[in-house]
């Protein structure tokens, strides 16, 4: 559920008066996402998305997120655009929350992506990385290796409630990744959360990327690792190398990985699995019963983490070129 803050029609009508979007005809909450409250608006001029930024989002980060979407769109990437108010500002206030009106992107996300869709995702991700070059604002990745130990400390004492032996296993995993995490890889703006529900398709054609509210500056290959985790595993926890090969070949059709990135990919995939395991574990243990938020099973990412731990080289992900084998 992604409506944490309700809005009254009169308040919304007054808020929209500051935008060139026509008159409100209808609106409804969108029951997807986990960070912000989202509404689909219909007006006399078209359809739009209204986003209210909740307390988990740092208001100081909003210029980065909104500015990045404009930067990417200006360079040809298909993504939603925040609309300016009549005073030129991209942000207003509604129901006590920072709020923005975003252009509506046609398409839907795929519940059962196939290899051809993974190839399109890889190509779009590399295009985003290239389009992000030159964006002047910076935002550190708070959910990279430096942020994992504080997350773990919030859940460590209760970890064995989820699975016996989990506390010892994750403590060892975290220590290993902190010691071996790469120091020098190509960096830039990454999406950091490019799961299937953040990619829209029209048929088999990718129509755009959405939800840039985890975007930050980090290793470009970490974004690939996130996608391998989120696009290339089946429901039974098995890795689909055909999907992996398609995603990686799509990416490299736009931007070639360096030898250092190829070598580091198994470690990055392992770290990406730990990152999503830790956030899911925290939510699993702390979300109160009856809350209007769907809790996601952390054990899904524990299975993926264990798979990556056994990977020897990037060839096992489907990367077919020199340097992929250890």
C-alpha positions, -999 to +999 in steps of 0.1 A: +000+000+000+014+034-009-010+059+005+002+069+039-013+104+038-048+110+027-058+142+009-091+161+008-105+171-026-107+208-017-071+209-006-060+191-038-080+215-060-063+245-043-029+228-047-034+221-084-044+258-090-006+265-090-001+242-120-010+244-156-029+211-156-065+222-160-093+213-136-094+182-115-119+156-127-110+126-105-082+111-084-074+079-067-046+064-046-021+040-062-016+009-041+020+002-050+054+013-038+067+016-002+082+050+003+058+077-007+020+084-011+010+083-048-022+093-065-034+091-101-049+124-112-073+130-141-078+166-152-093+184-182-057+185-197-047+149-191-034+124-165-007+130-140+009+114-109+008+133-076+035+122-051+036+132-015+070+126+000+067+109+034+090+112+064+113+084+053+124+106+024+149+134+033+135+166+019+170+178+013+174+150-013+144+161-034+163+186-056+186+157-066+157+134-075+137+159-094+166+175-111+179+141-122+147+132-139+149+165-159+186+159-167+179+123-180+149+133-200+168+161-217+193+135-228+167+112-243+158+088-215+121+080-212+111+088-176+085+108-158+090+146-155+081+168-125+059+196-137+068+232-127+044+254-108+034+287-122+062+302-100+087+279-115+092+257-084+090+219-088+078+213-052+047+225-033+032+214+000+000+194+004-014+178+036+017+188+054+040+170+030+063+181+002+045+173-030+051+172-067+030+167-098+047+143-122+040+135-159+021+103-166+041+075-183+022+051-204+028+014-198+027-013-172+052-034-153+057-071-161+048-097-135+066-124-155+095-109-175+112-130-201+147-129-215+138-103-242+125-080-215+158-084-196+177-074-226+157-042-229+163-035-192+200-039-196+201-016-226+180+010-208+201+008-177+233+015-197+215+044-215+206+058-181+242+056-169+254+074-200+226+100-198+235+107-162+270+119-171+274+156-163+246+158-137+260+184-113+243+173-080+257+145-059+241+121-034+259+093-016+244+059-016+233+055+020+224+019+014+259+008+002+285-010+023+289+018+048+252+017+056+248-020+060+262-024+095+238+002+111+209-016+094+221-049+107+225-036+142+188-027+142+179-063+135+207-085+147+193-094+181+161-108+166+176-123+134+173-159+146+136-155+150+134-155+112+158-184+107+180-203+131+217-195+127+209-163+107+226-140+132+260-157+129+257-161+091+250-125+084+276-112+108+302-132+089+289-121+056+289-084+065+325-086+079+336-103+046+320-077+024+333-048+044+368-061+041+367-070+004+344-043-011+359-027-042+375+007-039+380+018-075+354+011-101+337+035-126+312+056-108+282+078-118+245+082-112+227+049-106+191+041-102+198+017-073+163+002-073+155-009-108+131-038-099+105-049-124+078-027-109+100+004-117+102-004-155+072+001-178+065-018-210+040-014-238+038-049-251+074-060-255+087-024-259+102-008-228+084+026-225+103+041-195+119+039-161+102+053-130+108+058-092+142+075-089+139+080-052+168+057-043+190+072-071+225+082-060+262+082-070+279+049-067+296+022-088+278+018-121+282-020-119+263-020-086+232-011-106+238-041-128+241-063-097+208-050-084+192-060-117+207-094-118+191-100-084+157-086-092+152-097-128+171-130-133+160-153-105+129-175-107+103-179-080+119-211-068+151-192-061+170-206-091+192-183-112+181-181-149+213-177-169+194-171-201+179-139-185+212-130-171+229-133-205+202-112-221+205-084-195+242-083-196+244-083-234+218-056-236+238-035-212+271-040-231+254-031-264+254+004-250+283+005-225+311-020-222+321-032-188+357-027-178+378-057-168+377-045-132+339-044-133+337-079-147+359-093-120+340-074-093+305-084-104+301-115-082+310-095-051+287-066-061+258-090-067+265-106-033+265-071-017+233-061-035+216-092-022+227-084+013+214-048+010+179-059+001+180-087+026+188-062+054+161-037+045+135-064+042+146-080+075+143-047+093+108-041+079+098-077+086+107-074+123+095-039+129+063-033+108+034-035+132+006-061+125-022-045+105-001-018+089-011-009+054+023-020+040+029-054+024+060-069+041+085-086+017+101-118+027+138-113+035+145-150+030+141-145-008+172-124-007+190-148+017+186-175-010+201-152-036+229-142-013+239-178-008+239-183-046+262-154-051+285-166-024+293-197-044+298-178-077+334-179-089+333-157-120+310-134-140+306-161-166+282-178-142+259-149-146+259-152-184+286-127-193+302-142-225+334-124-232+371-123-223+377-115-187+344-130-175+361-162-162+383-162-131 
